[in-house]
Structures are given as C-alpha cells and as structure tokens.
Amino acid sequence: MNEPRTVINLEETIGKQVGRRKPPTDPLRVADSTIQRANEFQRAFPCRMPKRGVYRFHTHEEADLWMRTPNTIP
C-alpha cells in the first residue's frame, strides 16, 4: 500500500509572522469595556437601536427615516 504523504513540510522554516495578538490580561475587563463602548456609542449617536429581527425596506431613505422616528414599525 501507499504510505500517506504529509501535506505540511515539517523541515521548512517559517519565514514571516504577520501581527502579534496578545491575550487580554483580565478577560472580564474586556466585557466591561465593551459595554462601556456601547453606552458611549448610544450617547454619540442618539438614534434608537432596533430590536432583534429582520427589517425590510424598499430604499435606504425609508430605513433612515424609520431609524430617526421613534416608536414606529415598518
């Protein structure tokens, strides 16, 4: 029978590393900063956030109007 071939050349050296991601030191703090960013976003852009679901509009202008007017359903 044929021997299985390796797909990866183990003798080849890695020539380049792109980017370095460091894991967070305190994972719980990341969640806090995410909530804080969401609150800051709400204050910066005072439009309502849509509830979860799918909203269909015929034009972008119709969607923008719906986002700007409070308490309307498409």
N, C-alpha and C positions, 0 to 999 in steps of 0.2 A: 504494500500500500504506500501511497504517497505520504510523506511527512508534512504536517501542517506548516505553512510558511508564516513567519511573523510579518505583520503589517508595519510595525514600527521598527526602525533601525536603532537598536539599543546602543550601538557604537558611535552614533552620530552625536556630536555635541550641540547643545542649543546655542544658537548664535546671538539671539537678541531677546530681551524681555521688554514688553511694552506695558508700561504702567505698573504701579505698585499700590495695591489696596491694603490698607492696614485695618484689621478688625477693630470695632469700637471697644474702648476700654470698659465702658459701662453700658450694656445693651439697653437697660431701662431708661437711661437718659436720652437715648435716641428717640424713643417713643414720645417722651415729654417734649422734645424739640419739634417733633413732627406735629403734635397738637398745637404747640405754640405758633408754628408757621401757618397752620390752617387758620388760627384765630387772627393772625396778622393779615393774612390774605383776605379774610372777611372784612376787616376794617379798611383795608386799602381799596377794595373793590366792593362797594356796598350794593351788590346785586344779590338776589336770592339764589340759593343753591337748590337745584331741582331735586326732588325726591328720586329714589332709585326707580329705574324702569326705562322704557323706551319711549321717546317722544319723537314724533314725526312731523316735519314741517315741509311746506312746499318750497319756501325760499329761506335764505339766511336772514333776510329782513324780518320775516314773520317770527323766526326763532329769537332774534334780538328783541323784538317788541315784547314777546312773551316773557323773556328774562327780565325786562325792565318794569313790567306792570305786575303789581302784587296780586296774589290770590286769584289767578286765572288758570283755567285748564284748557289745554289745546283742543 
